């Protein structure tokens, strides 16, 4: 044991360890500065994006151009949002008709299960928003509540933005009874 300690000291004298620590700290600071100047926040959210609270049931991060549109639900909470090249809609309730699948799992904070699917519709029918992304999530409360959040997109680039938005979905923490 003392022999290994002696070998370590020979291989890595304190001055080299200290230099490595300083070099690592410099690398982290430079990385954070580069990310900041590139418009990316530390948590991976693009600079300028905002957290949107969808009536207290769910929240997500989105670009500032996203605007809410009024829609009326019948037996669940529904919502609609639009940004250039993207239309979002969500249905949150016991009857949303969306079941998470096992082969496309994603982690959504507060969800007991969630899946994300990506699709492309047939463009020969004149569909202006042929690229799709859909999130299905289930939340166990005293009963199971489901979320279906989908996006229709104009281009593959819009589809990537929509996927990033849907991956940022969070359910609020459960309230103590």
N, C-alpha and C positions, 0 to 999 in steps of 0.2 A: 504494500500500500504506500509506504514512504517512497519506494523506488518510482512508482507511477507519478506521484506528486512531483518528485524531482525532475522526471522526464517532461512533465507538462510545463513546469517552470522554465526549463531549458527551451522547449519548443515555442512557448508563448509567454515571453517576459511581460511584466505588467505594462511597460510602455507600449508594446504592440497591442495588448488588450485595450488599453485606453485609446490608442489611435483608432482601432477598429470600432470602438464605441462611438467616438467622435465622427468617424466616417459614416457610420450607419445613421447617426442623428442628422448629419448633413444631407444624406441621401433621402431621408424621410421628409425633411423640410423642403428640399428641391422638388420632390415628387408632389407634395401638397401645393406648392406654388405653381407648378406646371398644370396640375389638375384645375386649380382655381382660375388660371389664366385661360384655360381651354373651355371654361364655362361649365365645369362639372363640380358639384359640391362634394364634400368629403363622404357623405353617405351614398354617393352614386346617383343622386338626383340631379338632373341638369339644372344649371343656374337659372333662376327666374320661374321655375315651376312652382306650383302651389299645391297644398293639400286641400282637397275638396271634400267637404262633409255632406254626404247624401242623406240629409234629414236624420242624422244621428244613428242610422243603421249600419252604414259602411262608409269608409273614406278611401280616397285614392289620391295619387299625385298626378298632376296634369299640367300641360303648358298654359300660359296665361290667356291664350286665345280661346280656350274652351269656354263655351257659354251654355248655361242651362236653358232648356226649353220646357214649357209646361206640358204635362200629360197627366191624365186622370186614370187611376187604377180602379179596379172593381173589388177584388178580394185580396190585394197585396199592395205593397208600396212599389211604385214604378217611377222611373225617371228617364230623362233623355238629355243628352249633351251633344253639342256640335263644335267642331274645330275645322279649319280648312282641310278638306280631303278626308275627314273622319266623322262618322255618326256613331254615338254610343247610346245604348239603352240598357236599362237594368230592370229586373223584376225580383223583388225580395219578399218572400213570404212562404207559407206552408204549401202553396200550390203553384210554385214557379215552374214546375215541370222539368227541372234540370237535375240530373244525377251525375255526380263526379265519377269519372272512370278511373280504373286502376292504372292503365297504361300511359296516361298523360298527367301524372300527379305533379302538383306544385304545392309549395308551402304558403299558406295565407294565414297570417296571425289571427287567432280567434276562431278559425274554422276547424272542424273535426275531419274534414276531407275536402279536397279541391283538385280540379283538373283544368287544363288549358288546351284548347284545340285551335289549330290554324288551318284555314281553308282558302280556296280560290274558286269562285263561281264561274260559270260559263259566261264569257263576254259577248257571245254572238247575239244575245237577246237585248243588247243595248244597256246592260247593267253598268251604271256610272261608278258604282262602288263594289267591284267584284271580289275584293280581298277581305277575308273575315278573320276575326279572332273571337273566341268565346271562352269565358270563364264560368265554370260551374263549381259552386262551393256549398257545403252543408255546415250548419252550425247547430250543435246540440244544446238546446236550452231545455226547459221542462218538456218541450216537444221539438221536433226537427224543423228548422227553418232553412230554406234554400235561397241561394242567390244565383241568378243567371244574369251575367253582364256580357254584352256582346258589342262588337264594333264592326262596322262596315267601312271599308277603306278604298280610296281611289288608286293607290299605287302600293308596291311592296314596301317603299320607304314609310308611307303612312301606316302600313300594317305593322312595321317594326315599332313605330311610336305607340301604336295602340297596344301592342303586346307589353311594352314597358309600362304603360299606364295600368293595364290589368294585373300585371305582376306586383304592382304597388298597393293593391287593395288590402285593407285591414278592417277587421271588425273591431268595434270598441270593446274594452274590457267588460266582463260581466259584472253586473251590480250585485253587491252582497244582499242577501235576503234578510 
